[in-house]
Amino acid sequence: MPEDRRGLPTVVEQWLRAHEIAKEDLLIVAMSAGRDSMALGEALNRIGQNMLAAHVNYGLRGIDSDGDQACVEAWSKRHQVPLEVHKTILQGDSEGTQSEARRVRYGWMEQLRQKQGTVSYIATGHHADDQAETLLLHLIRSADPLALSAMNDVSREGTLLRPFLGVSREEINAWVKSIGLEYRDDTNNTNPDYLRNRIRHEVLPLLESLRAGSGQHLARLAERWRPLSNELHQSLDAARNRCFRFDDSGSGVLELGAWKKEPLADEILYRLAKDWK
């Protein structure tokens, strides 16, 4: 194991300690061969974390996809880190390729996690700039206001970890460069057909030019909104229970008199529509 634990390894080690993740707990690390995921794998390896590298080859980019797999395989072999590879062909999704790939990736890694005979988690390299992008995506899509907390550093189920969520892309870039870590750029990350890419390469740079640190401020806003969102979820559940019930036949009944008195009346309807769609 490399001895140099300065920089991101220290950040990750402190994050894991703060969230009571033990060194012997298994982290199944999503490693695409991209800079962020390779940096997370490298940082975890340097602190001696029990880990398993997980790579999905969708075959979408031909020899480039195989090159990504080879990059992760080489890293895993060099550091003697166990590796699982999942080769798949996407079937087509009404919400788009990225959505389907995400569902396949997380579904497969959750299957891996459940097969383990020890305490285990899934870990991804999402960082503060990803958080800012996600917040902006929610805003322009008129998403559920409670979703403005964007990504959690630990999922509600407690099985998905994002140790880099408080780290900027710039910090990751600097550390990767300083240690000469090998990684591969995915050309899809610059494809303007994807809305997230336009936010990353057009909107956020514009915001930074207007006010330096905008990305970090957005990420911090999502972080501050997280406990507020959790409290509001509980308040909304309680409000819904005061005016909505199931009758003996199993049909849902909204008691209009009680519903009209609720301050969160509109949000109750949105929640019911979402649950019953």
N, C-alpha and C positions, 0 to 999 in steps of 0.2 A: 504494500500500500504506500503511495506517495506520502512523504513526510510533511510537505508544505500545506498547512491548513489555513493559511492567511486568506483574507478576502471572503469570497462567497462560502467556502466551507464553514467558516466561523459563523456567518449569518445563518446558514442552514442548521448548524448544530444548536445554536441558541434557540431557533424557532422550534426545532423538535423537542428540545428540553422544556420550553415553555408550554408545549402542547402535550407533554408527558408521553412522548413516543420514545420507547426504549431502543437501545442500539440493537438488541436481539430481535425486535419486531421487524417483520419483513415488509419492505417497501417494493411494490411492483411498479417500476418506473417506466412511464411511456417515453420511449426514445425513438424519435422519428429520423434522427441524424441531423436535425436542425440545430442551430446554435443554442437555443434555450434548453432543449431537452438534453443535449449532450453536456451542457454546463451543469445541469442538475445531477445527472448521473455521475459526472466527475467529482462534484462537490460531495455527494453522498459517499462515494468510494473513498475519498480522502479522509473522511471522518470515521471510516470503519463501520458504516451502517450496513446491516444485513439487507441485501437488495437483490432483486431479480429484474433484469432488463427485458422490456417487452416491446417488440416492433411489429407493426402491421405493414405489409407490402400489398398495396391495392393494385399495383401494376398499371396505374393510370399514366405514368410517364415513361413506360418502356424501360430502356437500359438505365435511365436515371433513377427509376424506382429500385432497380436491382443494385445500383450504386449506393443508394441510401442504406439498403439492407447490408451490403458488404461493409459499409462504414461502421455500422453498429456492431456487426459481427467481429470486426477487427478490434474495436475498442473493448468489447466484452472478453475476447480471447486474451488480449494484452493484460487486462486487469483481473482475469480469472473470475469474472462476474457471470453467473448463470444467465442464459438468454433464451427467451421463447419468441418464435417468429410465427406470425399468422399471415398466410397468403390467402387473399380473397378477391373475388370479382364483384364489384358493386352492381346491383340489379336495376338501379334507377329509382329516384325518390322524387315525389312531387314537390318537396321542399328544397331540392337541389343536392348536388354531389357532396358538398361539404357537410350537410346535415346527415346524410346517410353514412358517410365515412365516420363521422363522430359517433353515431349510434353503434355502428359495427365495432369501432375501436373500444368504446367503453363497455359494451356488452361482452366482448371477448375478455377484456382485462378483469371484469367482475367475475366471469367464470373461472379465470385463473386464480383470482383471490379466494374464491370459495373452495377451491381444491386444496388449499394450503392447510397444513396441520398445525399452524401456529398463528399467533396474532398477526394480521396482515392488512396492508393498506395499498391503495393505488396513489401514485404521486405523479403530478404533471409539472411542466416548467412554465406555466402561466405566470406572467409578471405584471408589474404595475401599469405598463403601457397597454397590455392586453385588457386590463381592468378598465382603463379609460375608454378604450375602443368599445368595450361591451356596454358601458354606461351610455355612450353616445348612440349606439345601435338601439338600445331600449328606448331612449328618448325620441328618436325620429320614427320609430315604429309604433308609437303610441302604446307602449307596453303597459302592463299592470304597474301602477305606481310603486307597489310593494317590491317589484323586481329591480328597482333602482339601486339596490345594494349590490347588483351585478353578481360577480362570483364570490363565493365564500372561500376563505382560506382552508376551512374544513367543511365538508358537505354536511347537510343536516343529518344524514345517516351516520356520519363520523368515519366513513371509509375512504373518502377521496381527499387527498392533501395537496395544497398548493403552497409550498414553502417559499417560493419566489414572489408571492403576490405583493409584497412590500418593496420589491427590488425593481429598479428601472431597467429598461432595455440598454441604456447607456452603461450602467454599472456591469451588466452581464457582458456586453461587448468588450469593455475594458479588461475584465478579468480573463475572458477567453483569449484575448489577444496577448495578455501578459504571460500566459502559460503555454501558448502555442497549441491550443486544443484544436484537433481536427473536427470539422463539421461540414455539412453540405447545405447549400441554399436551395430551397424549393422555389422553382420559377413560378409556381402558382401563387406565391405570396406577393407577386407584383402584378398579377392579372387584374386589370381594372373591371372585369366582369363581376368580380366579387365586391359587394358593398363594403365589407370590412377592410379590404385593401385600399379602397378609395379614402376611407376614413383615416387609415394609417398613413397613407402617403400624401394625401391632399388636405384633409380637414385638420388633423392634429398639428402638422407643421404650420398651417395658417394660424391656428390658435396660439402656438408657441411664438410665432412672430408678433402676434398682438400682445401677448403677455407671457413672458418666460415662466416656465414651470406649470403651464396649464394642464399638461398631462398628469403631473403629480397631484395637482389640486383635484382633478376629476377622480383619480384613484382614491384619494383621501376622502372625498365626498362619499363615494360608495362605501368605504370602510366605516365612516361615521353613521351612514344610513342603516347599516346592517342591524345593530341592536334595536333601532327604531322600527325597522321592518318586522323584526321578530315580535316585538311588543304589539304592533298593529295587527299582525296575523292573529294573535291571541284575542285581541279586542274584536276583530272582525268575526272570528269564530263564535265568540260569545254573543255578539249582536245577531248573527244569523240564527243561533239556537233560540233566541228570544222570540223570533217571529216566524220561524219555519219549522215544520215538523212533517213526519210521515204519518198518514192515517192507517187504519187497519188493513186496507187493501195494498198498502205499499206505495201509494201515490203521494207525491210531495204537495204540501199545503202551505201557502204563504198567507199568513194572517195580515191583511192589508192595514188594519187599524194599528197594530203593533209595529208593522214595518215602517209606516209613515212617521212614526215618532223617533225612529233610529237616525242619529246623525250620520251614520255610514250607510244610509239606505241605498244609494246608487251602487256603492261597492258590494253590498249584499247581492244585488241583482247580477252584477258582473261575476261574482263568485258562483252563484247558482247556475248561471248560463254556462260557465266554464265546466262546472261539475257535471252538467247534464247534456253537454253537446254530443 
